Amino acid sequence: MQPYVSSEQNLREFSLRAVLIGLVLAVVLGAANAYLGLKAGMTIAATYPAAVISMALIKLMKGTILEENMGRTVGSIGESVAAGAIFTIPAFVIAGIWPKFFSLTNYFTSTAIMFVGGTLGIMFVALLRRVMVEDAELPYPESVAAAEIHKAGATGGGGTKILFTAMGVGAVIQALVQVQLFASTWQHFVYFKENAFALIGKGKAALAKGGLYLTAPGISPAYMGVGYIIGPKLGALNFAGGVLAWGLMVPLVIYFISPYAMPADATTADWFALSAAVWKFIVRPIAIGGMLMGASFTLFKMRKSLTTGLARSVSDVKKAAAGGHAIDRVNQDLPFTWVMGGILFAAVATFLITWQIFKVGFMVSIVAALVMIIVGFFFSAISGYLVGIMGSSNNPISGLTLSALVVTAIVMVALGVKGNAGVAAVLGVAAIACVATAVAGEMLQDLKVGYILGGTPWRMQVGDLLGVGLAAAVLFLPLMILHEGDIKKAAETQIVQLESQHISSVTYGDKAYSIAELRQLPADQKKVVMQLDAGFGSPNIPAPQAGLMAMLSKGIVEGKMAWPLIIVGMLMGFAFILMQVRSPMLVSVGMYLPLGTTFAIFLGGCVKGIVEMVAEKRGLNAAQKVRVENSGVLVAAGLIAGEALVGLLFAGLTFFEVKYTIFANPPAVTFLVSLAILAGIAYYLVKLPMANAGAADEPAPPSANF
């Protein structure tokens, strides 16, 4: 295949402006995906937004197509580092390994995990790049689409305008929600009539009473954007999980336990609290069992591809090592000695992290490093192979990470590792493997784009190393801001309620605290003392994948797992498989997330369905439908990025204890404004893409529908 820019041409490529644009995008897109992944349990592919933004900015500077390729390559890698981080780093908090999230030790540990994992992924890709990228059997659909976007160049101006306008809309709406100008939530409890059931024989009757918790969709442009991107079918599956959790399981459990768990004079707030407790301690473990079965089934469906990837990974290394160093520019990877040095660095770093930080034995740390290299290599190769088949958007990172965690945990238990040190070691090795797997898939996708356009592999690899380094150094901060900001916000809400009741001091446990003393407590102490359900693992920041990793690691290493509920969840997941549910994993994630989140995602999916119906009704041809699809993806991505960045900004204000709310408790009637905003977002997601359908005789653009 002849690249777009031949090997003999020496266009500007690894320029300061291209790298800087890429680094900024890596941080912005990485932070936005961290926000989205922690709240909604999903991330969006950064390739398309990074391609559009980098191309537009570099064109303004009269740069080359290879500079655009470099900016996109470096910019999109931040999303992969973020995906690896959010699936694992919060698990240290949820599992109780880090009672206090922010400390210099935790910061450097997280940074080291992300950087080592990212470096390892890039080194493995440097070994496999030439064989896998040139393989005619791997179509790399997203890479081809991204390369065509760069070559066409037509998306640069209009696409950028659509993206940044949508970011502004998402940012403004999120800002209005944060300052509490109007009520952004609505909830209601519908009571059931008390009944008696003869369930225990001999004429004895069991009392049953309870009700149904109702809530409105979250006022979130980001959630609706996610729903739009995944479409009506997957959005409905995700919402089905929420309906199962809140419409079946929670009411069913409450119906039979409430006569024995609730006082006779229970208030509506008490019923809300019982519903939340049942969901958190009974339904969520069932959902985790479902996720476990769903991830296993996903890997089982890919068993042929996985087996092929494993077999190829070994032979590809032999071919790459025997092939020598390529002479022509478009085939120059990092030198083999540098690659081996990078892998050795990752192994030594893993050994030091497990030995010195997690306090695991010397020999066990050596074994952990070896396990990480072996597991990381095979899963990175598999990730690259799967990306070549179906693109990074469909890469089952959580399933591969789950497999890495289980393998590591079994090895650790076999070596006699126990307690928090063992759990930390398992999570650390799994986290490094997770980041390596995510980065390897994204890197191979970008290298395929470079192969088509004529980029220089070693320069792209160096650029991604810089992107991984910056993302690793920065991404701990948005995680900290979201976690501690949520705790402080929940604490302040409770304190304001106490003040409104003219209470000057309150007793938690066996100690009395004044209001002033409560406000002075650090965030993590506030969570413990005030018994707050906030931060990672809470309804506001559920972090479902991290919750799964935490429960599995503790369950295997310490034997602390609610096995009956997990097994029930696995049987439920198996039933989904028998019913041929398209994505049992997505249904289980919907059960784990708050109902308002899945409701909003479902609405976004419905809007996408409306767009498809309108396009069909208007008789748009294939090219027009592609333009509608591209514009819709950009609008949705912009809404997500705008809300995420403003959400992080306000979380930062909360973190620094800056008050910004207009109303402490907005009047309930103002929720009508929220409904109007939801309708406005839906109209925007329909109107703008349809307005960019173009004329019927215009040529078809490259598709962003990865």
Rosetta blueprint (number, residue, H / E / L):
1 M L
2 Q L
3 P L
4 Y L
5 V L
6 S L
7 S L
8 E L
9 Q L
10 N L
11 L L
12 R L
13 E L
14 F L
15 S L
16 L H
17 R H
18 A H
19 V H
20 L H
21 I H
22 G H
23 L H
24 V H
25 L H
26 A H
27 V H
28 V H
29 L H
30 G H
31 A H
32 A H
33 N H
34 A H
35 Y H
36 L H
37 G H
38 L H
39 K H
40 A H
41 G L
42 M L
43 T L
44 I L
45 A L
46 A L
47 T H
48 Y H
49 P H
50 A H
51 A H
52 V H
53 I H
54 S H
55 M H
56 A H
57 L H
58 I H
59 K H
60 L H
61 M L
62 K L
63 G L
64 T L
65 I H
66 L H
67 E H
68 E H
69 N H
70 M H
71 G H
72 R H
73 T H
74 V H
75 G H
76 S H
77 I H
78 G H
79 E H
80 S H
81 V H
82 A H
83 A H
84 G H
85 A H
86 I H
87 F H
88 T H
89 I H
90 P H
91 A H
92 F H
93 V H
94 I H
95 A L
96 G L
97 I L
98 W L
99 P L
100 K L
101 F L
102 F L
103 S L
104 L H
105 T H
106 N H
107 Y H
108 F H
109 T H
110 S H
111 T H
112 A H
113 I H
114 M H
115 F H
116 V H
117 G H
118 G H
119 T H
120 L H
121 G H
122 I H
123 M H
124 F H
125 V H
126 A H
127 L H
128 L H
129 R H
130 R H
131 V H
132 M H
133 V H
134 E L
135 D L
136 A L
137 E L
138 L L
139 P L
140 Y L
141 P H
142 E H
143 S H
144 V H
145 A H
146 A H
147 A H
148 E H
149 I H
150 H H
151 K H
152 A H
153 G L
154 A L
155 T H
156 G H
157 G H
158 G H
159 G H
160 T H
161 K H
162 I H
163 L H
164 F H
165 T H
166 A H
167 M H
168 G H
169 V H
170 G H
171 A H
172 V H
173 I H
174 Q H
175 A H
176 L H
177 V H
178 Q H
179 V L
180 Q L
181 L L
182 F L
183 A L
184 S L
185 T L
186 W L
187 Q E
188 H E
189 F E
190 V E
191 Y E
192 F L
193 K L
194 E L
195 N E
196 A E
197 F E
198 A L
199 L L
200 I L
201 G L
202 K L
203 G L
204 K L
205 A L
206 A E
207 L E
208 A E
209 K L
210 G L
211 G E
212 L E
213 Y E
214 L E
215 T E
216 A L
217 P L
218 G L
219 I L
220 S L
221 P H
222 A H
223 Y H
224 M H
225 G H
226 V H
227 G H
228 Y H
229 I H
230 I H
231 G H
232 P H
233 K H
234 L H
235 G H
236 A H
237 L H
238 N H
239 F H
240 A H
241 G H
242 G H
243 V H
244 L H
245 A H
246 W H
247 G H
248 L H
249 M H
250 V H
251 P H
252 L H
253 V H
254 I H
255 Y H
256 F H
257 I H
258 S H
259 P H
260 Y H
261 A H
262 M L
263 P L
264 A L
265 D L
266 A L
267 T L
268 T H
269 A H
270 D H
271 W H
272 F H
273 A H
274 L H
275 S H
276 A H
277 A H
278 V H
279 W H
280 K H
281 F H
282 I H
283 V H
284 R H
285 P H
286 I H
287 A H
288 I H
289 G H
290 G H
291 M H
292 L H
293 M H
294 G H
295 A H
296 S H
297 F H
298 T H
299 L H
300 F H
301 K H
302 M L
303 R H
304 K H
305 S H
306 L H
307 T H
308 T H
309 G H
310 L H
311 A H
312 R H
313 S H
314 V H
315 S H
316 D H
317 V H
318 K H
319 K H
320 A H
321 A H
322 A H
323 G L
324 G L
325 H L
326 A L
327 I L
328 D L
329 R H
330 V H
331 N H
332 Q L
333 D L
334 L L
335 P L
336 F H
337 T H
338 W H
339 V H
340 M H
341 G H
342 G H
343 I H
344 L H
345 F H
346 A H
347 A H
348 V H
349 A H
350 T H
351 F H
352 L H
353 I H
354 T H
355 W H
356 Q H
357 I H
358 F L
359 K L
360 V L
361 G L
362 F H
363 M H
364 V H
365 S H
366 I H
367 V H
368 A H
369 A H
370 L H
371 V H
372 M H
373 I H
374 I H
375 V H
376 G H
377 F H
378 F H
379 F H
380 S H
381 A H
382 I H
383 S H
384 G H
385 Y H
386 L H
387 V H
388 G H
389 I H
390 M H
391 G L
392 S H
393 S H
394 N H
395 N L
396 P L
397 I H
398 S H
399 G H
400 L H
401 T H
402 L H
403 S H
404 A H
405 L H
406 V H
407 V H
408 T H
409 A H
410 I H
411 V H
412 M H
413 V H
414 A H
415 L L
416 G L
417 V L
418 K L
419 G H
420 N H
421 A H
422 G H
423 V H
424 A H
425 A H
426 V H
427 L H
428 G H
429 V H
430 A H
431 A H
432 I H
433 A H
434 C H
435 V H
436 A H
437 T H
438 A H
439 V H
440 A H
441 G H
442 E H
443 M H
444 L H
445 Q H
446 D H
447 L H
448 K H
449 V H
450 G H
451 Y H
452 I H
453 L H
454 G L
455 G L
456 T L
457 P H
458 W H
459 R H
460 M H
461 Q H
462 V H
463 G H
464 D H
465 L H
466 L H
467 G H
468 V H
469 G H
470 L H
471 A H
472 A H
473 A H
474 V H
475 L L
476 F H
477 L H
478 P H
479 L H
480 M H
481 I H
482 L H
483 H H
484 E H
485 G H
486 D H
487 I H
488 K H
489 K H
490 A H
491 A H
492 E H
493 T H
494 Q H
495 I H
496 V H
497 Q H
498 L H
499 E H
500 S H
501 Q L
502 H L
503 I L
504 S L
505 S E
506 V E
507 T E
508 Y E
509 G L
510 D L
511 K E
512 A E
513 Y E
514 S E
515 I H
516 A H
517 E H
518 L H
519 R H
520 Q H
521 L L
522 P L
523 A H
524 D H
525 Q H
526 K H
527 K H
528 V H
529 V H
530 M L
531 Q L
532 L L
533 D L
534 A L
535 G L
536 F E
537 G L
538 S L
539 P L
540 N L
541 I E
542 P L
543 A L
544 P H
545 Q H
546 A H
547 G H
548 L H
549 M H
550 A H
551 M H
552 L H
553 S H
554 K H
555 G H
556 I H
557 V H
558 E H
559 G L
560 K L
561 M L
562 A L
563 W H
564 P H
565 L H
566 I H
567 I H
568 V H
569 G H
570 M H
571 L H
572 M H
573 G H
574 F H
575 A H
576 F H
577 I H
578 L H
579 M L
580 Q L
581 V L
582 R L
583 S L
584 P H
585 M H
586 L H
587 V H
588 S H
589 V H
590 G H
591 M H
592 Y H
593 L L
594 P L
595 L H
596 G H
597 T H
598 T H
599 F H
600 A H
601 I H
602 F H
603 L H
604 G H
605 G H
606 C H
607 V H
608 K H
609 G H
610 I H
611 V H
612 E H
613 M H
614 V H
615 A H
616 E H
617 K H
618 R L
619 G L
620 L L
621 N L
622 A H
623 A H
624 Q H
625 K H
626 V H
627 R H
628 V H
629 E H
630 N H
631 S H
632 G H
633 V H
634 L H
635 V H
636 A H
637 A H
638 G H
639 L H
640 I H
641 A H
642 G H
643 E H
644 A H
645 L H
646 V H
647 G H
648 L H
649 L H
650 F H
651 A H
652 G H
653 L H
654 T H
655 F H
656 F L
657 E L
658 V L
659 K L
660 Y L
661 T L
662 I L
663 F L
664 A L
665 N L
666 P L
667 P L
668 A H
669 V H
670 T H
671 F H
672 L H
673 V H
674 S H
675 L H
676 A H
677 I H
678 L H
679 A H
680 G H
681 I H
682 A H
683 Y H
684 Y H
685 L H
686 V H
687 K H
688 L H
689 P H
690 M H
691 A H
692 N L
693 A L
694 G L
695 A L
696 A L
697 D L
698 E L
699 P L
700 A L
701 P L
702 P L
703 S L
704 A L
705 N L
706 F L
